[in-house]
Amino acid sequence: MSRRRYMPNKAILRSYKMTSDRGFAPNPYAGVLTLATCKPYIRKSCAIKGQWLAGFTSKALLPDEGDNVKLIYLAKISDMVPMERYWDTYPAKRNCASADNIYRRGQDGKWTIVNCDIHNQGNMDADTVGENVIIANEYFYFGIKALRISKALSSKIRIPQGTAPYGWLSKGKDAEVFIGWVKGEAERMQPMKNHPHMFGEPHGPVALRNSAPCSFRPCRSIQQTC
């Protein structure tokens, strides 16, 4: 019996739905897309270099859209950085818009949150259990210009009904067709100046519902869910 040949060039796409989009998780600023908070199970054990990660809208994010699905971002995972190294390795992510480099680990092994613009102590355990930060140098972030996915196209890939802690996988030709379609749509859009592959700001007014305004403040802010 012949063994099934492994094809390393076949695309693997992991999809999940987002209930918040503030440019924080993921953070597409400073020339690289990072996922340093939220989705702890994906960051800890599911993200693999070379695979693609896709974040879609949910009813919680866009309730008026009903069952219609839109793509907020697509990113190719280029690296995984342990959270304790992220603070020193990516200093630009401490001060960029919706900064996500907010946790620092002391010599005693305890985590400290240094920026509570969006997440606070109430989020720290869930964020740090993810252990890693996803890094993507190749990415397409659409934000409020999220791409509407046709029924025909969405039927080819596995998009979860809920937020899916581990995401849902699509592999092979169907994943490649979807990724190729996104790249084609991106070529027809005008990127935002100074933001590579960015086509729109986050869904700020929607994501901020029941949340405090975004401005730097001491770590006593309202907890923002993912």
C-alpha positions in Angstrom: 0.0 0.0 0.0 1.5 3.3 -1.0 1.8 6.0 1.6 0.0 9.3 1.1 2.4 11.9 -0.1 2.7 15.0 2.1 2.4 18.2 0.0 4.0 21.1 2.0 2.9 23.7 -0.5 -0.8 23.0 0.1 -2.5 25.9 1.8 -4.0 25.5 5.3 -6.5 28.1 6.5 -7.7 28.5 10.1 -10.9 30.6 10.4 -12.7 32.1 13.4 -15.3 34.8 14.0 -14.5 38.1 15.8 -16.8 39.7 18.3 -14.6 42.9 18.5 -12.5 44.7 16.0 -10.6 47.7 17.4 -7.2 47.0 15.7 -6.1 45.3 18.9 -6.6 41.6 18.3 -5.2 41.4 15.8 -3.1 44.6 15.6 -2.2 45.5 12.0 -0.2 48.6 12.8 3.6 49.3 12.8 4.1 47.3 9.5 3.3 43.9 10.9 0.1 42.1 12.0 0.3 40.6 15.5 -2.2 38.6 17.6 -0.9 39.0 21.1 -4.2 38.8 23.0 -7.5 36.9 22.8 -7.7 33.5 21.0 -5.4 31.8 23.6 -5.9 28.3 22.3 -5.0 29.2 18.8 -1.9 31.1 20.0 -0.8 28.3 22.3 -1.2 25.2 20.3 -2.8 25.7 16.9 -0.8 28.4 15.1 1.9 27.0 12.7 4.3 28.9 10.5 3.2 29.0 6.9 -0.5 28.5 7.7 -3.1 31.2 7.1 -5.4 32.8 9.7 -8.7 34.4 8.9 -11.0 36.5 11.1 -14.6 36.9 10.0 -17.4 39.1 11.3 -19.9 37.7 13.8 -23.4 38.7 14.7 -22.1 40.2 17.9 -19.9 42.5 15.9 -22.3 43.4 13.0 -25.8 42.4 14.3 -27.5 44.1 11.3 -25.8 41.8 8.8 -27.7 38.7 10.0 -26.1 35.5 8.6 -24.0 37.4 6.1 -20.3 36.9 6.6 -17.5 39.3 5.9 -13.7 38.9 6.1 -11.9 41.4 8.5 -8.4 40.1 7.9 -6.3 37.3 6.3 -2.7 36.8 7.5 0.0 34.3 6.8 1.8 33.2 10.0 5.5 34.0 9.6 6.6 33.5 13.3 5.5 32.7 16.8 7.1 34.7 19.5 6.8 33.7 23.2 5.0 36.4 25.1 7.9 37.0 27.5 10.1 37.9 24.5 7.5 40.0 22.8 8.0 43.0 25.1 11.6 43.5 24.1 11.4 42.2 20.5 8.6 44.4 19.3 8.8 47.8 21.1 6.9 49.5 18.3 3.8 47.6 19.4 3.9 49.3 22.8 3.0 52.7 21.4 1.3 52.1 18.1 -2.5 52.5 17.6 -4.4 50.0 19.8 -1.1 48.8 21.2 -1.1 45.1 22.0 2.4 44.8 23.6 0.9 45.4 27.0 2.2 42.5 29.2 5.7 42.3 30.8 7.0 39.3 32.8 9.1 40.0 35.8 12.0 38.0 37.2 9.6 36.4 39.7 7.7 35.0 36.7 4.6 37.1 37.4 2.9 39.1 34.6 2.3 42.9 34.8 -0.1 44.8 32.5 1.4 48.2 31.6 -1.3 49.6 29.3 -5.0 49.3 30.0 -6.4 51.1 27.0 -8.4 48.1 25.9 -7.6 45.1 28.1 -7.0 45.1 31.9 -6.3 42.8 34.8 -9.5 41.0 34.1 -8.2 39.9 30.8 -4.7 39.1 31.9 -5.0 35.4 32.8 -6.9 34.6 29.6 -4.4 36.5 27.5 -1.2 35.2 29.0 -2.3 31.5 29.0 -1.9 31.8 25.2 1.9 31.9 25.8 2.7 33.0 22.2 2.2 36.0 19.9 1.4 35.3 16.3 3.5 37.4 13.8 2.4 37.9 10.2 4.5 39.9 7.7 2.1 39.1 4.9 -1.4 40.2 5.7 -4.6 41.8 4.4 -6.5 43.8 7.0 -9.9 45.3 5.7 -11.5 46.6 9.0 -14.6 48.5 8.2 -14.1 47.7 4.5 -14.5 44.0 5.4 -15.0 41.8 2.3 -18.4 40.3 1.9 -18.1 36.6 1.2 -20.5 35.1 -1.3 -22.5 31.9 -0.4 -20.7 30.1 -3.2 -17.3 31.0 -1.8 -18.1 30.6 1.8 -19.4 27.0 1.1 -15.9 26.1 0.0 -14.2 26.8 3.3 -15.1 26.0 6.9 -16.4 29.1 8.7 -17.5 28.4 12.3 -21.0 29.4 13.4 -19.6 30.8 16.7 -16.3 32.2 17.8 -14.6 28.8 17.8 -11.8 28.8 20.4 -9.5 26.7 18.2 -10.8 27.9 14.8 -11.9 25.7 11.9 -9.6 24.3 9.3 -9.8 24.4 5.5 -7.1 22.7 3.5 -5.9 22.2 -0.1 -7.5 23.6 -3.2 -10.5 25.2 -1.5 -8.3 27.1 0.9 -6.0 28.1 -2.0 -9.0 29.4 -4.0 -10.2 31.5 -1.1 -6.7 33.0 -0.4 -6.3 33.7 -4.1 -9.6 35.5 -4.2 -8.7 37.7 -1.2 -5.4 38.6 -2.8 -7.2 39.5 -6.1 -9.7 41.7 -4.2 -6.9 43.4 -2.4 -5.1 44.3 -5.6 -8.2 46.2 -6.7 -8.4 48.2 -3.5 -6.3 51.2 -2.5 -4.2 50.5 0.7 -4.3 53.1 3.4 -1.2 55.3 3.4 1.6 54.2 5.7 -0.2 51.0 6.6 0.9 48.1 4.3 -2.0 45.9 3.2 -4.5 47.9 5.2 -7.8 49.0 3.6 -9.9 50.3 6.4 -9.9 51.3 10.1 -11.3 48.9 12.7 -15.0 48.7 13.4 -14.5 51.2 16.2 -18.1 52.5 16.8 -19.5 48.9 16.8 -16.7 47.3 18.8 -16.9 50.1 21.4 -20.5 49.4 22.3 -20.8 49.2 26.1 -17.1 50.1 26.5 -15.1 53.1 27.7 -13.4 55.4 25.2 -10.0 54.4 24.0 -7.4 56.6 25.7 -4.4 55.8 27.9 -5.4 55.5 31.5 -4.4 53.7 34.7 -5.2 50.0 34.8 -8.8 50.3 36.1 -10.6 50.3 32.7 -13.7 48.5 31.7 -13.0 44.9 30.7 -13.1 44.4 26.9 -14.2 41.0 25.7 -12.7 39.3 22.7 
